[in-house]
């Protein structure tokens, strides 16, 4: 039985790679994803019920792995690598900045430099 499962997985690897490429849109990332999924499928082979849809089972494992990978990358995003998106200030913020500018203009010159 384990030998049949392994043969089925091996014959399914090209399809897994196509799915992974469609998800990641990057060959190296697709290869990594397909390898991770193959390892998870082998580990979970006892959970597979013979006679059920192998393709759907593997596809679900791949989707879950892809989502997990995306979430883990998102959690460790560095603030320096985030794109700068201009955000307009609210009315209260603009008013506070205007008042701050007026207050700074009223300060003596030596205090304004500090």
N, C-alpha and C positions, 0 to 999 in steps of 0.2 A: 504494500500500500504506500509506504513512504517513497519507494522508488517511482511509482506511478505519479505521485504528487510532484516529486522533483522534476520528472520529465515534462509534466504539464506546465510547471513554472518555467522551465528552460524554453519550452516552445512559445511561451507567452511573453518572454522578455522583449522581443522587438516591438510588440504592441504597447508594452509598458513604456518603452523609450519614446514612442510617438506621443503617448498621452503626456508624459513628463515634459517633452519639448513643447507641447501645446500649452501647458500650464506655465512653464518657466520662461519660455522664449529665449533660452540660452542653452547651448549644447552642453557645456560643462555642468551647469546646474541641473540639467535634465539627466545627465549621467549619474550625478550624485543622488538625485531623487529616486531614480529607478533602482539604484543599488540599495538605498535605504529601505525602499518598499520591498525589494526582494528579500532582504534580511528579515524584515518584519513578517512577511508572509511565511518564511521558513520557521520563524519562532512560533507563529500562531497557527501552524498547520493542524494542530489538534482541534482548533476551533472550527475548522472548515467542515461542513457537512457534505459528504460525498453525494453527488447527484444534484446538488444545487448549482447555481450559476457562479462558476469560478471567476469569470470575467467581472461580474458586478462586485464580487467580494474583493477582488484585488483593486478594482477601481476605487471603491470606497476607502480602502486602506491608503491608496495614493492621495486621494483628496484630503483625507485627514492629516496625512504627513505633510503635504504641501501647506495646508493652513497652519499647522504647528510651526513649520519653518518660518513662515511669514510673520507669525506672531512673535517668535523669538527674536527675529531681526528687528522688528519694530520696537521692542522693549529696550534695546541697547543702542538706539540711534543717538549719535552725538549731536548736541545742539549746534556745533560748528558746521556740521554737514547738512543741516536743514536749510531748505531754500528760504530766502527772505521774501515774505509776502507783505506788501504794504497794507496796513490797516488804518482806515481813517479814524481820527480821534472823535470821541463823542462831543457833544455840545459842552458838557461840563468840563471836559479835559481842555478844550480850546479856551474856554473862559478862564480856567485856572492858570493856564500858561500865559494868557494875555495879562492877567493880574500880576503874575510873577514878574513878567517883563517890566511892567510899570513900577513895581516895587524895587526892582534892581536899578532902574533908571534914577530913582530918588536917592539911592545910596551915594555916599561920598565916593570920589574916584578911587581912592586907595582901598576901600572896602569892596568895590566892584571887581577889582583885579583878583582878589582872593577867591 
